[in-house]
């Protein structure tokens, strides 16, 4: 095994995304060969023993990459103890695998949601610098005017945060296709509400070049290596 940074080693061990692993290291919870290390960039070589809170961890030999068609009413976060319906509970794998969601869809949204135990993969899908665009089909309470569409494309400031979609395509009537890069919390709903046209339906249909396709609602399947590669293809400028 070639030397890896400690945060990368932990991510490849299925602990969490690389960014979260770095936080775990800085918190003093990780030891290499019995010595607490607080620098995420510290190198881990072959033969080193890495432990979190005293538990030995090692890179996963085979990672899992799961596509789920999330129904409305389910939450995508896995740390909400009070949620009755969790998207992760729709995924039933024969192996005991700890999966992480690559991005989120709010409770009232549906569509393509990816889960994996590969922390580096999750980080690439979710960090804005990788330019992995997500497309959504959106139904609004009313049709937007040309002026409103132009204003939305230019971006707005809402609650001190700048929101700007990468692309908006009218599909006819009250329906639109909206493309995002970063995907800030409830970004599409906040954008449309700003113009007095609340979002009534929201469905994610693609991540990178990976399409949801005809996967039935509430069902999941494992991605092929080719599909994993498609999901990581940076989308060209729109």
N, C-alpha and C positions, 0 to 999 in steps of 0.2 A: 504493500500500500504506500503510495507516495504521500509525503507529509501534507496534512490538511490544517487549516486554521481551526481552532477549537469550535467556533460557532458553526463552521461548515460541517465538521465532524458530528456535532450534535444534531444538526438539521438532517444529515444523511442517516442518522440513527432513529429518525422519526420522532424526535422530542418536540419540535415545533418549527416554525419558520426560522430562517437564519436570524432575522432581526429580533425575534422573541428569544432565541437561544442566546444572543449577545446579552440581552437583559438578564437572563438567568445566570450567565457567567459573572457579570458585574455585581450581581447580588451575593456573590461568594458561595454559591451552592454547588460549584463544580470542582472536582479534584482530579489531577492527573498523577497517577502513581502515588496516591495518598496525600498529595500536596494541593491545598486549595489554590486555585488560579482565578484571577479576576480580570484578565485581559483576553477578550474574545479572539484576538489575532494570534494568540499563542499557538505554536505548531504542535500537532499530534502526529507521532510517527508510528510505524509498525511496532507492535509489542507494548505500546503504552496502554495503561489501563485507565479508562475514564469513568468517573462515577458522578451521579447527580444525587445529592442528599443521601450518599452512601450506597446508591444502587448502580451497579455496573451497566453501562450502555455501550452498544457497538453498532456500526453501520448496518443497515438492513440489506440483505443480499438481494431480495426481490421486492421492489416497491409496487404499490397498488395505485392505480389512477382510475377514478370512478366518475362517470357522468350520471347525474340525477336530473330528472325532470320534476322540479319541486312544485307541488301544488300550492295554491293559496291556503293560508291558515297555518302553515308550518313556519317555524323560525329556523334560520340557518346557523345561528350561533349555538355553540355546544355548552356554553357555561351559564345558561339561563336555567337555574334550578326550578323555577316556577312555571316554565313553559310546558303545556300539556302535549303539544305536538312539535316534535323536533325533526328536521329534515334528516339528520344523521340516523334516526331510528328506522327510516325507510330502507336503509342499506344493510343487508344481511349477508356478511361474508363468512365462509366456512372457517377461516382462520381468525384468531383473535388479533385484530389490527386496530391500531389507534390512528384514526383519520383526522385530517384538518381540512376545513373548507377554504377554498381558494377564492376569497371574496365572499360577499354576502348578498342576499336578496331579502328585503324586508318581509314581514309576515304576510302582507297583502299582495306581494308580487309572486310571480311564478316563472318557471322555465329553467334554463341551463344553469346548473350548479355543479362545480367540480370539487371532489374531495380526493385527498392523497395523503400518504404517510411520508412523502418526499418533501422535506421542508424547503429545499432549494427550488424545487418546481413551483411550490405554492408561492414563494417569494417572487419569482419571476412573473407569475400570472398577476400578481397584485400590485407590484411596485410600478408607479407611473413611468419611471425611466426606461422600462422595457417596451413601452408603447404597444402593449397588448390591448387592442381595442375590443370593447364589448358592444354588441348591437341589441336594441330592444324594440319590440313592437308595443306601441303605447296608444291607448284610447282615452280621449279627453272628454270633458263635459260639454265642450263646444269647439267649433272650428276656430283656429287662430287666424288673425288677419295677417296680411303680408308685412305690415309694419311690426306687428308683434313677433313674427318669425325672424325678421331682421334683427330686432332688439335681442331676442334670445340667442341668436347666433353670435352676436357681439359680446354676450356675457352680461351677467347681472351681479350685484352685490347684495347678499341676503344674510342678515344677522352677522355682518362683518366678514363674510366669507364669499370669495369670488367664485361664481359658478358659470361654466361655459362648456356646452356640448361640442364635440368634435364635428358633428354633422347632424342635420335634421332634414328628413325627406318626407314631405306630405304624401300620404297614401290614398287620400280621398276622404272627404267628409271630416270626421273628428279623429281620424287615425293617422299616426305618424311613426316613422322609424327614426330612432334617436341613437346616436353612437357616442359613447363616452370613453375616455382614457382612464382617468383616475377613479372615477366612481365614488365621489364623496357621499357621506351618509344621506340617503333619501334624496339624492341630487335631482333626479328627474321630477319627482313629486314637488320638490321645492321650486324648481324652475317654472313648472306649469302653474302652480298655485300663485306665484308672483304675478302672473298675468291674468289671474282670475279665471283660469281654466283647469280646475282640479283633475288629476289623473284618476281615471276610473278603472283602467286595466293596464297592467305592465308585465311584459313577458320577455325575458332574455332569450335571444335566439342564436347567439354565437359568441364565442370567445376566441380572439385571434382568427384563424381560418377554420376553426372547428365549429360545425353546425349542430344544433340540437337535433335536427332532422325529425324523424317520425317516432322517437322514443315516447311511449305512452306516459301520461301524467302519473306521477307517483312511482314510476319504475326507474331502475338504475341498470347500468351495465359497465363493465370494465372497458377502458380505452385500449386500443391497439397501440403499439409503438409508433405507428404512422400517425395516428390521431393525436397522440401526445405531442409529437413534433408539430402537427398542424396548429395545435392550441398555442404554441410558443412562437409562431411566425409573427414578427412585428408587422402590423398593418401599415401599408403605405400611406403617405399623407393624403387626406381626403379633400 
